Amino acid sequence: MSGLNLTLDQLMEVVRTCQSIEIEGCTPPYLQDFIATQLADAFPELSTRVRQFDQDQMDRLCQYIKDTHSLTR
């Protein structure tokens, strides 16, 4: 995904991490910490990258998650 420098596999791990939550209109303030914490044990490098995202990157990641959920739910 443009601007995030994540592989498709990494993006899918993030999406899987968010399966249990419903994201509505905008990027929730807890989302970055939630994703990074959930990824920390199995994917520490990816967790660190997510923690370093700025607001624009988080907004794009959130939109990707929402789009993917709308296709798969």
Kinemage of the C-alpha trace (Angstrom):
@kinemage 1
@onewidth
@group {chain A} dominant
@subgroup {mainchain}
@vectorlist {calphas} color= white
{ca met a 1} P 0.000 0.000 0.000
{ca ser a 2} L 1.336 3.363 -1.023
{ca gly a 3} L 3.147 5.330 1.667
{ca leu a 4} L 3.096 2.545 4.236
{ca asn a 5} L 5.950 0.448 2.867
{ca leu a 6} L 4.313 -2.764 4.049
{ca thr a 7} L 4.138 -5.997 2.116
{ca leu a 8} L 0.804 -7.604 1.318
{ca asp a 9} L 1.540 -10.263 3.952
{ca gln a 10} L 2.183 -7.555 6.550
{ca leu a 11} L -1.007 -5.730 5.616
{ca met a 12} L -2.975 -8.951 5.975
{ca glu a 13} L -1.490 -9.548 9.444
{ca val a 14} L -2.688 -6.098 10.460
{ca val a 15} L -6.159 -6.817 9.045
{ca arg a 16} L -6.287 -10.142 10.923
{ca thr a 17} L -5.276 -8.314 14.087
{ca cys a 18} L -8.344 -6.086 13.712
{ca gln a 19} L -10.874 -8.861 13.030
{ca ser a 20} L -12.430 -8.531 16.470
{ca ile a 21} L -13.089 -4.787 16.262
{ca glu a 22} L -15.472 -2.692 14.199
{ca ile a 23} L -13.960 0.484 12.782
{ca glu a 24} L -16.462 3.115 11.785
{ca gly a 25} L -15.975 6.628 10.410
{ca cys a 26} L -12.396 7.614 11.152
{ca thr a 27} L -9.191 6.315 12.686
{ca pro a 28} L -9.940 5.642 16.374
{ca pro a 29} L -7.284 7.064 18.718
{ca tyr a 30} L -6.611 3.621 20.260
{ca leu a 31} L -6.074 1.835 16.924
{ca gln a 32} L -2.326 2.317 16.545
{ca asp a 33} L -1.569 1.069 20.053
{ca phe a 34} L -4.050 -1.804 19.700
{ca ile a 35} L -2.498 -3.043 16.465
{ca ala a 36} L 1.087 -2.661 17.675
{ca thr a 37} L 0.353 -4.441 20.965
{ca gln a 38} L -1.431 -7.313 19.221
{ca leu a 39} L 1.462 -7.775 16.783
{ca ala a 40} L 4.272 -7.406 19.335
{ca asp a 41} L 4.809 -11.064 20.244
{ca ala a 42} L 4.520 -12.716 16.837
{ca phe a 43} L 5.649 -9.817 14.620
{ca pro a 44} L 7.838 -7.463 16.692
{ca glu a 45} L 9.343 -5.706 13.671
{ca leu a 46} L 5.914 -5.011 12.186
{ca ser a 47} L 4.688 -3.835 15.581
{ca thr a 48} L 7.534 -1.330 15.762
{ca arg a 49} L 6.793 -0.059 12.256
{ca val a 50} L 3.124 0.486 13.083
{ca arg a 51} L 4.082 2.393 16.253
{ca gln a 52} L 6.160 4.742 14.099
{ca phe a 53} L 3.351 5.606 11.662
{ca asp a 54} L 2.245 9.231 11.555
{ca gln a 55} L -1.435 10.219 11.494
{ca asp a 56} L -1.652 10.192 7.697
{ca gln a 57} L -0.219 6.672 7.545
{ca met a 58} L -2.607 5.498 10.252
{ca asp a 59} L -5.541 7.007 8.373
{ca arg a 60} L -4.507 5.130 5.220
{ca leu a 61} L -3.991 1.905 7.161
{ca cys a 62} L -7.369 2.313 8.830
{ca gln a 63} L -9.039 2.832 5.461
{ca tyr a 64} L -7.343 -0.310 4.120
{ca ile a 65} L -8.614 -2.290 7.112
{ca lys a 66} L -12.153 -0.965 6.672
{ca asp a 67} L -12.114 -1.673 2.931
{ca thr a 68} L -10.849 -5.199 3.479
{ca his a 69} L -13.426 -5.863 6.183
{ca ser a 70} L -16.215 -4.642 3.919
{ca leu a 71} L -15.124 -7.173 1.292
{ca thr a 72} L -14.704 -10.114 3.654
{ca arg a 73} L -17.511 -9.743 6.183
